[in-house]
Amino acid sequence: MTAPHETATAPSVFVVDDEPDLRMLARTILERGGFSIAAEAADGLEALEHFRELDPPPTPSVVLLDNRMPGLTGLEVAEQMLVHHPGQVIILFSAHLDSTVQEQARTIGITACVSKAQATRLPEIIRNLLDQH
């Protein structure tokens, strides 16, 4: 169901997090906020596999990417995604966003870093980012 201010095609989000409860929370908040879920992944390798399956465009409007996951980190996954799709909007969505992680994210080209404590604000944050791109 789209919100009244949405167009017929809702922006899509690819949710990547190793915690099933956090994927479900993000999915619920985003769907209620008028977004569609393009795909979900539980780790970095699965994320890259699904991302390739979503190619060619339309790729997801946004990739919501946890950083601390088994195997590849979110930073490593984002770096590989951005090699193939330099304009992809990626949000590093993590409970651990110290200044080092945020600087690495900027260097890689990640669009924004958002604390998981701000989960309920995801629809607003994503809309603002999409308006800027």
N, CA, C and O atoms as a GROMACS GRO file, in nm:
protein
  532
    1MET      N    1   0.084  -0.118   0.000
    1MET     CA    2   0.000   0.000   0.000
    1MET      C    3   0.089   0.124   0.000
    1MET      O    4   0.178   0.136   0.083
    2THR      N    5   0.065   0.213  -0.090
    2THR     CA    6   0.146   0.334  -0.096
    2THR      C    7   0.077   0.445  -0.019
    2THR      O    8  -0.046   0.451  -0.008
    3ALA      N    9   0.160   0.533   0.035
    3ALA     CA   10   0.107   0.649   0.106
    3ALA      C   11   0.049   0.746   0.003
    3ALA      O   12   0.089   0.741  -0.113
    4PRO      N   13  -0.043   0.833   0.042
    4PRO     CA   14  -0.108   0.924  -0.053
    4PRO      C   15  -0.010   1.012  -0.129
    4PRO      O   16  -0.038   1.049  -0.244
    5HIS      N   17   0.103   1.047  -0.070
    5HIS     CA   18   0.197   1.136  -0.137
    5HIS      C   19   0.296   1.060  -0.224
    5HIS      O   20   0.383   1.121  -0.287
    6GLU      N   21   0.286   0.927  -0.229
    6GLU     CA   22   0.376   0.846  -0.310
    6GLU      C   23   0.325   0.835  -0.453
    6GLU      O   24   0.205   0.849  -0.480
    7THR      N   25   0.418   0.810  -0.544
    7THR     CA   26   0.377   0.781  -0.679
    7THR      C   27   0.334   0.634  -0.684
    7THR      O   28   0.347   0.564  -0.584
    8ALA      N   29   0.285   0.589  -0.798
    8ALA     CA   30   0.238   0.452  -0.811
    8ALA      C   31   0.351   0.352  -0.786
    8ALA      O   32   0.326   0.243  -0.734
    9THR      N   33   0.472   0.386  -0.821
    9THR     CA   34   0.585   0.298  -0.799
    9THR      C   35   0.662   0.346  -0.677
    9THR      O   36   0.724   0.452  -0.680
   10ALA      N   37   0.656   0.267  -0.571
   10ALA     CA   38   0.725   0.305  -0.448
   10ALA      C   39   0.874   0.286  -0.464
   10ALA      O   40   0.918   0.193  -0.532
   11PRO      N   41   0.954   0.372  -0.404
   11PRO     CA   42   1.099   0.350  -0.404
   11PRO      C   43   1.128   0.217  -0.338
   11PRO      O   44   1.062   0.179  -0.241
   12SER      N   45   1.227   0.146  -0.389
   12SER     CA   46   1.259   0.014  -0.337
   12SER      C   47   1.385   0.016  -0.252
   12SER      O   48   1.478   0.092  -0.278
   13VAL      N   49   1.385  -0.069  -0.150
   13VAL     CA   50   1.498  -0.078  -0.058
   13VAL      C   51   1.544  -0.223  -0.049
   13VAL      O   52   1.462  -0.314  -0.036
   14PHE      N   53   1.674  -0.242  -0.056
   14PHE     CA   54   1.737  -0.372  -0.039
   14PHE      C   55   1.792  -0.372   0.104
   14PHE      O   56   1.882  -0.294   0.136
   15VAL      N   57   1.739  -0.459   0.190
   15VAL     CA   58   1.774  -0.462   0.331
   15VAL      C   59   1.876  -0.573   0.357
   15VAL      O   60   1.850  -0.690   0.327
   16VAL      N   61   1.991  -0.536   0.413
   16VAL     CA   62   2.098  -0.632   0.442
   16VAL      C   63   2.135  -0.622   0.589
   16VAL      O   64   2.187  -0.520   0.633
   17ASP      N   65   2.109  -0.729   0.664
   17ASP     CA   66   2.145  -0.734   0.805
   17ASP      C   67   2.149  -0.880   0.848
   17ASP      O   68   2.065  -0.959   0.806
   18ASP      N   69   2.246  -0.916   0.931
   18ASP     CA   70   2.258  -1.054   0.974
   18ASP      C   71   2.158  -1.091   1.084
   18ASP      O   72   2.142  -1.209   1.116
   19GLU      N   73   2.092  -0.992   1.142
   19GLU     CA   74   1.993  -1.018   1.246
   19GLU      C   75   1.852  -1.022   1.186
   19GLU      O   76   1.802  -0.920   1.139
   20PRO      N   77   1.788  -1.140   1.187
   20PRO     CA   78   1.653  -1.152   1.129
   20PRO      C   79   1.553  -1.053   1.189
   20PRO      O   80   1.469  -0.998   1.117
   21ASP      N   81   1.561  -1.030   1.320
   21ASP     CA   82   1.467  -0.936   1.384
   21ASP      C   83   1.485  -0.794   1.332
   21ASP      O   84   1.387  -0.722   1.315
   22LEU      N   85   1.609  -0.754   1.308
   22LEU     CA   86   1.633  -0.619   1.256
   22LEU      C   87   1.591  -0.607   1.110
   22LEU      O   88   1.543  -0.502   1.068
   23ARG      N   89   1.608  -0.714   1.032
   23ARG     CA   90   1.556  -0.711   0.893
   23ARG      C   91   1.405  -0.696   0.895
   23ARG      O   92   1.349  -0.617   0.818
   24MET      N   93   1.338  -0.770   0.984
   24MET     CA   94   1.193  -0.763   0.992
   24MET      C   95   1.149  -0.623   1.038
   24MET      O   96   1.054  -0.567   0.984
   25LEU      N   97   1.218  -0.567   1.137
   25LEU     CA   98   1.185  -0.433   1.184
   25LEU      C   99   1.201  -0.331   1.072
   25LEU      O  100   1.112  -0.249   1.048
   26ALA      N  101   1.314  -0.336   1.002
   26ALA     CA  102   1.337  -0.242   0.892
   26ALA      C  103   1.231  -0.258   0.784
   26ALA      O  104   1.177  -0.160   0.733
   27ARG      N  105   1.202  -0.384   0.747
   27ARG     CA  106   1.100  -0.410   0.644
   27ARG      C  107   0.965  -0.352   0.685
   27ARG      O  108   0.899  -0.287   0.604
   28THR      N  109   0.925  -0.374   0.809
   28THR     CA  110   0.796  -0.325   0.857
   28THR      C  111   0.791  -0.172   0.854
   28THR      O  112   0.694  -0.114   0.805
   29ILE      N  113   0.894  -0.108   0.907
   29ILE     CA  114   0.898   0.039   0.911
   29ILE      C  115   0.896   0.096   0.769
   29ILE      O  116   0.825   0.192   0.741
   30LEU      N  117   0.974   0.036   0.680
   30LEU     CA  118   0.983   0.087   0.542
   30LEU      C  119   0.852   0.065   0.466
   30LEU      O  120   0.806   0.155   0.396
   31GLU      N  121   0.794  -0.052   0.479
   31GLU     CA  122   0.667  -0.078   0.408
   31GLU      C  123   0.557   0.014   0.459
   31GLU      O  124   0.478   0.065   0.380
   32ARG      N  125   0.552   0.036   0.588
   32ARG     CA  126   0.452   0.130   0.644
   32ARG      C  127   0.480   0.273   0.598
   32ARG      O  128   0.389   0.355   0.590
   33GLY      N  129   0.606   0.301   0.568
   33GLY     CA  130   0.645   0.434   0.522
   33GLY      C  131   0.629   0.452   0.372
   33GLY      O  132   0.666   0.557   0.318
   34GLY      N  133   0.576   0.351   0.302
   34GLY     CA  134   0.548   0.365   0.159
   34GLY      C  135   0.656   0.312   0.067
   34GLY      O  136   0.652   0.338  -0.053
   35PHE      N  137   0.752   0.238   0.120
   35PHE     CA  138   0.859   0.181   0.038
   35PHE      C  139   0.830   0.034   0.008
   35PHE      O  140   0.757  -0.032   0.081
   36SER      N  141   0.888  -0.015  -0.100
   36SER     CA  142   0.880  -0.158  -0.129
   36SER      C  143   1.016  -0.219  -0.096
   36SER      O  144   1.118  -0.150  -0.096
   37ILE      N  145   1.015  -0.347  -0.067
   37ILE     CA  146   1.140  -0.418  -0.035
   37ILE      C  147   1.182  -0.494  -0.160
   37ILE      O  148   1.114  -0.586  -0.204
   38ALA      N  149   1.296  -0.455  -0.217
   38ALA     CA  150   1.347  -0.517  -0.339
   38ALA      C  151   1.402  -0.656  -0.311
   38ALA      O  152   1.383  -0.748  -0.390
   39ALA      N  153   1.469  -0.671  -0.197
   39ALA     CA  154   1.529  -0.798  -0.158
   39ALA      C  155   1.580  -0.784  -0.016
   39ALA      O  156   1.586  -0.674   0.039
   40GLU      N  157   1.616  -0.898   0.042
   40GLU     CA  158   1.678  -0.900   0.174
   40GLU      C  159   1.794  -0.997   0.170
   40GLU      O  160   1.793  -1.094   0.094
   41ALA      N  161   1.896  -0.971   0.253
   41ALA     CA  162   2.011  -1.061   0.263
   41ALA      C  163   2.059  -1.063   0.407
   41ALA      O  164   2.045  -0.965   0.480
   42ALA      N  165   2.117  -1.178   0.446
   42ALA     CA  166   2.162  -1.197   0.584
   42ALA      C  167   2.312  -1.180   0.602
   42ALA      O  168   2.360  -1.178   0.716
   43ASP      N  169   2.386  -1.166   0.492
   43ASP     CA  170   2.530  -1.142   0.505
   43ASP      C  171   2.581  -1.078   0.377
   43ASP      O  172   2.508  -1.062   0.279
   44GLY      N  173   2.710  -1.041   0.379
   44GLY     CA  174   2.768  -0.968   0.268
   44GLY      C  175   2.770  -1.045   0.137
   44GLY      O  176   2.740  -0.989   0.031
   45LEU      N  177   2.807  -1.173   0.143
   45LEU     CA  178   2.812  -1.251   0.018
   45LEU      C  179   2.673  -1.267  -0.043
   45LEU      O  180   2.657  -1.255  -0.164
   46GLU      N  181   2.574  -1.294   0.041
   46GLU     CA  182   2.437  -1.304  -0.007
   46GLU      C  183   2.390  -1.170  -0.065
   46GLU      O  184   2.319  -1.166  -0.166
   47ALA      N  185   2.431  -1.061  -0.001
   47ALA     CA  186   2.393  -0.928  -0.050
   47ALA      C  187   2.449  -0.904  -0.189
   47ALA      O  188   2.377  -0.856  -0.277
   48LEU      N  189   2.576  -0.937  -0.210
   48LEU     CA  190   2.636  -0.916  -0.342
   48LEU      C  191   2.570  -1.004  -0.447
   48LEU      O  192   2.550  -0.961  -0.561
   49GLU      N  193   2.537  -1.127  -0.411
   49GLU     CA  194   2.469  -1.217  -0.504
   49GLU      C  195   2.333  -1.161  -0.545
   49GLU      O  196   2.301  -1.156  -0.663
   50HIS      N  197   2.254  -1.119  -0.446
   50HIS     CA  198   2.121  -1.063  -0.476
   50HIS      C  199   2.133  -0.932  -0.554
   50HIS      O  200   2.054  -0.906  -0.644
   51PHE      N  201   2.232  -0.850  -0.520
   51PHE     CA  202   2.251  -0.723  -0.589
   51PHE      C  203   2.278  -0.747  -0.737
   51PHE      O  204   2.226  -0.676  -0.823
   52ARG      N  205   2.360  -0.847  -0.768
   52ARG     CA  206   2.387  -0.881  -0.909
   52ARG      C  207   2.261  -0.930  -0.979
   52ARG      O  208   2.240  -0.902  -1.098
   53GLU      N  209   2.176  -1.002  -0.906
   53GLU     CA  210   2.050  -1.051  -0.964
   53GLU      C  211   1.955  -0.936  -0.995
   53GLU      O  212   1.873  -0.946  -1.086
   54LEU      N  213   1.965  -0.827  -0.919
   54LEU     CA  214   1.880  -0.710  -0.942
   54LEU      C  215   1.931  -0.625  -1.058
   54LEU      O  216   1.864  -0.531  -1.102
   55ASP      N  217   2.050  -0.658  -1.109
   55ASP     CA  218   2.112  -0.586  -1.220
   55ASP      C  219   2.072  -0.656  -1.348
   55ASP      O  220   2.068  -0.779  -1.345
   56PRO      N  221   2.043  -0.595  -1.460
   56PRO     CA  222   2.055  -0.451  -1.483
   56PRO      C  223   1.942  -0.375  -1.416
   56PRO      O  224   1.845  -0.432  -1.366
   57PRO      N  225   1.958  -0.243  -1.417
   57PRO     CA  226   1.857  -0.160  -1.352
   57PRO      C  227   1.717  -0.194  -1.402
   57PRO      O  228   1.704  -0.236  -1.516
   58PRO      N  229   1.615  -0.178  -1.322
   58PRO     CA  230   1.623  -0.095  -1.204
   58PRO      C  231   1.685  -0.168  -1.085
   58PRO      O  232   1.633  -0.271  -1.040
   59THR      N  233   1.792  -0.116  -1.037
   59THR     CA  234   1.847  -0.163  -0.911
   59THR      C  235   1.762  -0.103  -0.801
   59THR      O  236   1.679  -0.017  -0.829
   60PRO      N  237   1.780  -0.145  -0.677
   60PRO     CA  238   1.698  -0.081  -0.572
   60PRO      C  239   1.728   0.068  -0.562
   60PRO      O  240   1.839   0.112  -0.590
   61SER      N  241   1.629   0.143  -0.520
   61SER     CA  242   1.649   0.286  -0.498
   61SER      C  243   1.756   0.308  -0.392
   61SER      O  244   1.838   0.399  -0.403
   62VAL      N  245   1.754   0.223  -0.289
   62VAL     CA  246   1.844   0.236  -0.175
   62VAL      C  247   1.887   0.098  -0.126
   62VAL      O  248   1.808   0.004  -0.127
   63VAL      N  249   2.013   0.088  -0.084
   63VAL     CA  250   2.060  -0.031  -0.013
   63VAL      C  251   2.079   0.010   0.132
   63VAL      O  252   2.156   0.102   0.162
   64LEU      N  253   2.009  -0.059   0.222
   64LEU     CA  254   2.020  -0.037   0.366
   64LEU      C  255   2.110  -0.148   0.418
   64LEU      O  256   2.071  -0.265   0.419
   65LEU      N  257   2.230  -0.112   0.462
   65LEU     CA  258   2.338  -0.210   0.480
   65LEU      C  259   2.398  -0.204   0.620
   65LEU      O  260   2.454  -0.102   0.661
   66ASP      N  261   2.386  -0.315   0.692
   66ASP     CA  262   2.452  -0.327   0.822
   66ASP      C  263   2.602  -0.333   0.799
   66ASP      O  264   2.645  -0.375   0.692
   67ASN      N  265   2.682  -0.293   0.897
   67ASN     CA  266   2.826  -0.301   0.880
   67ASN      C  267   2.884  -0.428   0.941
   67ASN      O  268   2.962  -0.497   0.876
   68ARG      N  269   2.849  -0.458   1.063
   68ARG     CA  270   2.905  -0.574   1.133
   68ARG      C  271   2.824  -0.699   1.101
   68ARG      O  272   2.716  -0.722   1.156
   69MET      N  273   2.879  -0.778   1.009
   69MET     CA  274   2.815  -0.903   0.968
   69MET      C  275   2.923  -1.010   0.956
   69MET      O  276   3.041  -0.977   0.939
   70PRO      N  277   2.884  -1.138   0.963
   70PRO     CA  278   2.983  -1.243   0.939
   70PRO      C  279   3.038  -1.232   0.797
   70PRO      O  280   2.965  -1.196   0.704
   71GLY      N  281   3.164  -1.263   0.781
   71GLY     CA  282   3.225  -1.256   0.647
   71GLY      C  283   3.258  -1.113   0.613
   71GLY      O  284   3.330  -1.045   0.686
   72LEU      N  285   3.204  -1.066   0.501
   72LEU     CA  286   3.230  -0.930   0.456
   72LEU      C  287   3.157  -0.828   0.542
   72LEU      O  288   3.042  -0.849   0.582
   73THR      N  289   3.224  -0.717   0.570
   73THR     CA  290   3.158  -0.608   0.640
   73THR      C  291   3.071  -0.528   0.543
   73THR      O  292   3.084  -0.542   0.421
   74GLY      N  293   2.985  -0.445   0.597
   74GLY     CA  294   2.905  -0.357   0.512
   74GLY      C  295   2.991  -0.264   0.430
   74GLY      O  296   2.958  -0.234   0.315
   75LEU      N  297   3.101  -0.217   0.488
   75LEU     CA  298   3.193  -0.130   0.413
   75LEU      C  299   3.249  -0.204   0.292
   75LEU      O  300   3.258  -0.147   0.183
   76GLU      N  301   3.288  -0.329   0.309
   76GLU     CA  302   3.343  -0.407   0.198
   76GLU      C  303   3.236  -0.434   0.092
   76GLU      O  304   3.264  -0.429  -0.028
   77VAL      N  305   3.115  -0.464   0.137
   77VAL     CA  306   3.005  -0.489   0.043
   77VAL      C  307   2.974  -0.362  -0.037
   77VAL      O  308   2.959  -0.367  -0.159
   78ALA      N  309   2.965  -0.249   0.032
   78ALA     CA  310   2.935  -0.122  -0.035
   78ALA      C  311   3.040  -0.089  -0.139
   78ALA      O  312   3.008  -0.045  -0.249
   79GLU      N  313   3.165  -0.111  -0.104
   79GLU     CA  314   3.274  -0.082  -0.198
   79GLU      C  315   3.256  -0.162  -0.326
   79GLU      O  316   3.274  -0.108  -0.435
   80GLN      N  317   3.220  -0.290  -0.315
   80GLN     CA  318   3.201  -0.373  -0.434
   80GLN      C  319   3.076  -0.330  -0.512
   80GLN      O  320   3.078  -0.328  -0.635
   81MET      N  321   2.969  -0.297  -0.442
   81MET     CA  322   2.847  -0.252  -0.510
   81MET      C  323   2.874  -0.123  -0.589
   81MET      O  324   2.827  -0.108  -0.702
   82LEU      N  325   2.948  -0.032  -0.528
   82LEU     CA  326   2.972   0.097  -0.592
   82LEU      C  327   3.067   0.088  -0.710
   82LEU      O  328   3.068   0.177  -0.795
   83VAL      N  329   3.147  -0.017  -0.719
   83VAL     CA  330   3.231  -0.039  -0.837
   83VAL      C  331   3.141  -0.062  -0.958
   83VAL      O  332   3.168  -0.011  -1.067
   84HIS      N  333   3.034  -0.140  -0.938
   84HIS     CA  334   2.944  -0.175  -1.049
   84HIS      C  335   2.835  -0.071  -1.072
   84HIS      O  336   2.787  -0.056  -1.184
   85HIS      N  337   2.795  -0.001  -0.966
   85HIS     CA  338   2.689   0.101  -0.975
   85HIS      C  339   2.732   0.222  -0.894
   85HIS      O  340   2.686   0.241  -0.781
   86PRO      N  341   2.819   0.306  -0.952
   86PRO     CA  342   2.874   0.420  -0.876
   86PRO      C  343   2.770   0.515  -0.818
   86PRO      O  344   2.799   0.581  -0.719
   87GLY      N  345   2.654   0.525  -0.875
   87GLY     CA  346   2.553   0.617  -0.823
   87GLY      C  347   2.457   0.556  -0.723
   87GLY      O  348   2.365   0.623  -0.678
   88GLN      N  349   2.477   0.430  -0.688
   88GLN     CA  350   2.384   0.362  -0.597
   88GLN      C  351   2.378   0.433  -0.462
   88GLN      O  352   2.481   0.462  -0.401
   89VAL      N  353   2.257   0.459  -0.416
   89VAL     CA  354   2.239   0.518  -0.284
   89VAL      C  355   2.252   0.404  -0.181
   89VAL      O  356   2.175   0.308  -0.183
   90ILE      N  357   2.350   0.418  -0.092
   90ILE     CA  358   2.374   0.318   0.012
   90ILE      C  359   2.375   0.388   0.147
   90ILE      O  360   2.442   0.489   0.167
   91ILE      N  361   2.298   0.330   0.241
   91ILE     CA  362   2.297   0.378   0.378
   91ILE      C  363   2.362   0.271   0.464
   91ILE      O  364   2.315   0.157   0.469
   92LEU      N  365   2.469   0.308   0.532
   92LEU     CA  366   2.529   0.219   0.630
   92LEU      C  367   2.445   0.232   0.756
   92LEU      O  368   2.442   0.338   0.818
   93PHE      N  369   2.377   0.125   0.793
   93PHE     CA  370   2.278   0.124   0.902
   93PHE      C  371   2.334   0.036   1.012
   93PHE      O  372   2.324  -0.086   1.008
   94SER      N  373   2.393   0.100   1.112
   94SER     CA  374   2.468   0.024   1.211
   94SER      C  375   2.450   0.080   1.350
   94SER      O  376   2.425   0.200   1.367
   95ALA      N  377   2.464  -0.006   1.450
   95ALA     CA  378   2.464   0.038   1.589
   95ALA      C  379   2.600   0.092   1.629
   95ALA      O  380   2.614   0.156   1.733
   96HIS      N  381   2.701   0.066   1.546
   96HIS     CA  382   2.839   0.103   1.577
   96HIS      C  383   2.892   0.197   1.469
   96HIS      O  384   2.953   0.152   1.372
   97LEU      N  385   2.870   0.325   1.486
   97LEU     CA  386   2.912   0.424   1.387
   97LEU      C  387   3.011   0.522   1.449
   97LEU      O  388   2.978   0.638   1.471
   98ASP      N  389   3.129   0.475   1.477
   98ASP     CA  390   3.230   0.566   1.530
   98ASP      C  391   3.288   0.650   1.416
   98ASP      O  392   3.256   0.628   1.299
   99SER      N  393   3.373   0.746   1.451
   99SER     CA  394   3.426   0.838   1.351
   99SER      C  395   3.509   0.766   1.245
   99SER      O  396   3.511   0.809   1.130
  100THR      N  397   3.578   0.660   1.282
  100THR     CA  398   3.658   0.585   1.185
  100THR      C  399   3.569   0.520   1.080
  100THR      O  400   3.597   0.528   0.960
  101VAL      N  401   3.462   0.456   1.124
  101VAL     CA  402   3.368   0.391   1.031
  101VAL      C  403   3.305   0.496   0.941
  101VAL      O  404   3.292   0.474   0.820
  102GLN      N  405   3.264   0.608   0.997
  102GLN     CA  406   3.200   0.712   0.917
  102GLN      C  407   3.297   0.770   0.813
  102GLN      O  408   3.256   0.799   0.701
  103GLU      N  409   3.422   0.787   0.849
  103GLU     CA  410   3.521   0.837   0.754
  103GLU      C  411   3.545   0.735   0.642
  103GLU      O  412   3.554   0.772   0.525
  104GLN      N  413   3.554   0.607   0.678
  104GLN     CA  414   3.570   0.502   0.576
  104GLN      C  415   3.450   0.500   0.482
  104GLN      O  416   3.465   0.485   0.361
  105ALA      N  417   3.331   0.516   0.538
  105ALA     CA  418   3.209   0.518   0.457
  105ALA      C  419   3.212   0.633   0.356
  105ALA      O  420   3.179   0.614   0.239
  106ARG      N  421   3.251   0.753   0.402
  106ARG     CA  422   3.260   0.869   0.311
  106ARG      C  423   3.362   0.843   0.201
  106ARG      O  424   3.337   0.873   0.084
  107THR      N  425   3.477   0.787   0.238
  107THR     CA  426   3.583   0.759   0.140
  107THR      C  427   3.535   0.662   0.033
  107THR      O  428   3.565   0.680  -0.085
  108ILE      N  429   3.461   0.560   0.073
  108ILE     CA  430   3.410   0.460  -0.021
  108ILE      C  431   3.304   0.519  -0.113
  108ILE      O  432   3.294   0.480  -0.229
  109GLY      N  433   3.226   0.614  -0.062
  109GLY     CA  434   3.118   0.673  -0.142
  109GLY      C  435   2.980   0.637  -0.091
  109GLY      O  436   2.881   0.654  -0.162
  110ILE      N  437   2.973   0.587   0.032
  110ILE     CA  438   2.843   0.557   0.092
  110ILE      C  439   2.768   0.688   0.112
  110ILE      O  440   2.826   0.787   0.156
  111THR      N  441   2.640   0.688   0.080
  111THR     CA  442   2.560   0.810   0.081
  111THR      C  443   2.541   0.866   0.221
  111THR      O  444   2.552   0.986   0.242
  112ALA      N  445   2.512   0.777   0.319
  112ALA     CA  446   2.485   0.824   0.455
  112ALA      C  447   2.511   0.712   0.554
  112ALA      O  448   2.505   0.593   0.520
  113CYS      N  449   2.538   0.750   0.677
  113CYS     CA  450   2.548   0.658   0.790
  113CYS      C  451   2.434   0.690   0.885
  113CYS      O  452   2.415   0.806   0.923
  114VAL      N  453   2.358   0.588   0.923
  114VAL     CA  454   2.243   0.607   1.011
  114VAL      C  455   2.252   0.505   1.124
  114VAL      O  456   2.272   0.386   1.100
  115SER      N  457   2.236   0.553   1.245
  115SER     CA  458   2.236   0.465   1.362
  115SER      C  459   2.107   0.384   1.366
  115SER      O  460   2.000   0.432   1.330
  116LYS      N  461   2.119   0.260   1.410
  116LYS     CA  462   1.999   0.177   1.424
  116LYS      C  463   1.903   0.234   1.526
  116LYS      O  464   1.785   0.200   1.526
  117ALA      N  465   1.952   0.321   1.614
  117ALA     CA  466   1.864   0.389   1.710
  117ALA      C  467   1.764   0.480   1.639
  117ALA      O  468   1.663   0.519   1.698
  118GLN      N  469   1.792   0.515   1.514
  118GLN     CA  470   1.703   0.602   1.435
  118GLN      C  471   1.613   0.521   1.341
  118GLN      O  472   1.561   0.576   1.244
  119ALA      N  473   1.595   0.394   1.366
  119ALA     CA  474   1.520   0.306   1.275
  119ALA      C  475   1.381   0.361   1.240
  119ALA      O  476   1.340   0.352   1.125
  120THR      N  477   1.311   0.416   1.337
  120THR     CA  478   1.176   0.465   1.309
  120THR      C  479   1.175   0.584   1.214
  120THR      O  480   1.072   0.616   1.155
  121ARG      N  481   1.289   0.650   1.199
  121ARG     CA  482   1.299   0.766   1.109
  121ARG      C  483   1.344   0.727   0.968
  121ARG      O  484   1.361   0.815   0.883
  122LEU      N  485   1.364   0.598   0.941
  122LEU     CA  486   1.416   0.556   0.810
  122LEU      C  487   1.337   0.610   0.691
  122LEU      O  488   1.398   0.661   0.597
  123PRO      N  489   1.204   0.602   0.691
  123PRO     CA  490   1.133   0.655   0.573
  123PRO      C  491   1.165   0.802   0.546
  123PRO      O  492   1.189   0.840   0.431
  124GLU      N  493   1.166   0.884   0.650
  124GLU     CA  494   1.196   1.026   0.636
  124GLU      C  495   1.341   1.047   0.588
  124GLU      O  496   1.366   1.126   0.497
  125ILE      N  497   1.434   0.976   0.648
  125ILE     CA  498   1.576   0.989   0.612
  125ILE      C  499   1.597   0.948   0.466
  125ILE      O  500   1.667   1.017   0.392
  126ILE      N  501   1.537   0.838   0.426
  126ILE     CA  502   1.555   0.788   0.289
  126ILE      C  503   1.492   0.884   0.189
  126ILE      O  504   1.551   0.912   0.085
  127ARG      N  505   1.373   0.934   0.218
  127ARG     CA  506   1.310   1.030   0.126
  127ARG      C  507   1.398   1.153   0.107
  127ARG      O  508   1.416   1.201  -0.005
  128ASN      N  509   1.454   1.204   0.215
  128ASN     CA  510   1.542   1.320   0.206
  128ASN      C  511   1.665   1.290   0.121
  128ASN      O  512   1.705   1.373   0.040
  129LEU      N  513   1.724   1.173   0.137
  129LEU     CA  514   1.840   1.135   0.057
  129LEU      C  515   1.804   1.121  -0.091
  129LEU      O  516   1.879   1.166  -0.178
  130LEU      N  517   1.689   1.060  -0.119
  130LEU     CA  518   1.647   1.042  -0.258
  130LEU      C  519   1.616   1.177  -0.323
  130LEU      O  520   1.642   1.196  -0.441
  131ASP      N  521   1.561   1.270  -0.246
  131ASP     CA  522   1.534   1.404  -0.300
  131ASP      C  523   1.662   1.476  -0.338
  131ASP      O  524   1.663   1.558  -0.430
  132GLN      N  525   1.771   1.445  -0.267
  132GLN     CA  526   1.900   1.508  -0.294
  132GLN      C  527   1.973   1.446  -0.413
  132GLN      O  528   2.065   1.506  -0.468
  133HIS      N  529   1.932   1.326  -0.452
  133HIS     CA  530   2.002   1.257  -0.562
  133HIS      C  531   1.926   1.264  -0.691
  133HIS      O  532   1.970   1.211  -0.792
   0.00000   0.00000   0.00000
